[in-house]
């Protein structure tokens, strides 16, 4: 494993955190893998709610805003995980990793949501 790994968390002021480790089985790499799995699992569970809530004619604006915030967070987490994994594939010699995403969209995905 070459280069830096984008971690699935940020600094308190929203800046990305990176890990420099040549050991894919290091304690921090394993912890990052666990957090990524948790984030993806939470996103998967969250996807069960929009259809029911959006189909309910009694859904309140506050409920819809709350759902929108949670979906935004889940999407941000999934994009960070995809970026991290794509960067690691590129470092391992897969030159087309990350080619589908323009660099400007990566910066926009890192911006804090304020929620």
N, C-alpha and C positions, 0 to 999 in steps of 0.2 A: 504494500500500500504506500503510494507516494503522495506528497503534498499534504494539504490541510483538509480536515473533514469539517463540513458545516454541521454544527450540532443542532438538535431539534429544540433549542431554547435560545433566548436572547439575554443580553445584559438588562439591568433594570431600566435603562433608558432606551431599550428597543434595538440595540445594535447586535448584529450577528455574532455568535461565538463559534470559535474554531478549535479543533484539536489537532495537534501535531503529534502523530504517533505512527510508527512503522509497524506496530503490532495490532492487527485486526481483532485480536482476542484480548486486548488490554481491558482493564476494569472500566475505564471511561468509555471505550468503544462499546462494550457490552451494555453499559448503562444507557448510552445513546440509542442503541438498538432496542432496548426495552421501552424507552420513552416513545420512540417512533412507533413501535407496535401498539402501545397504549393509545397514542394519538389517532392512528389509523382505525383502531377498533372503536374509539369514541365517535369518529366521523361516520363509520358504518352504522352504528346504532342511531346516530342522529338522523340519518337518512330515512328512518322509518316514520319520523314525525311530520315532515312537511305535507305529504299527500293528505293525511288525516286532518291536519289543521287547516290547510287551504281548502279542503272540501267541506269543512264545517261552516255553515252560514253564520254561526254565532261567534266566530273567532274575533277577538278584540284586537285593535291596533297595537296595543302593548304586547300581546302574545306574538303577533306577527313580527314586531320589531325585535323581540327577544330571540325568536327563531332565526331571523336574518343575521343577527349578531353571532349566534352560535354557528350557523352555517358558514359565515365569513371566517370565523376562527378556524373551523375545520378545514376549509379550503386553503387558508394560509398555511396551516400545518402540513397539509398534503403537498402543497407546492414546495415548501422548504425541504421536505423529505425527498421529493423527486429531484430537486436541485442537488441535494447532498449526494444522493445515489448516482445521479448523472455525472457529477464531478468526479466521484470515485471510479466510475467506469472509464471516464476519459483519462484519468491518471493511470489506470491499469492498461491503457493502450487501445481502447475502443474510441477512435477519433470522432465518430459521429454522435457521441453522447451529448445531449443538450443542444443539438443543432436545430431542433424545432422551435426553440424559444429565442426571441430577440433579447439582447442584453438589457435593454431598457425595461422590459417587462419583469426581469428579475428584481430590479431596484424597487419597482412599484409593489411587488409582492412582499418585499421586506418591510414596507412602511407599516408602522403600528396602526391599529384600527381605532384606538382610543376607547375601547370598551373594557 
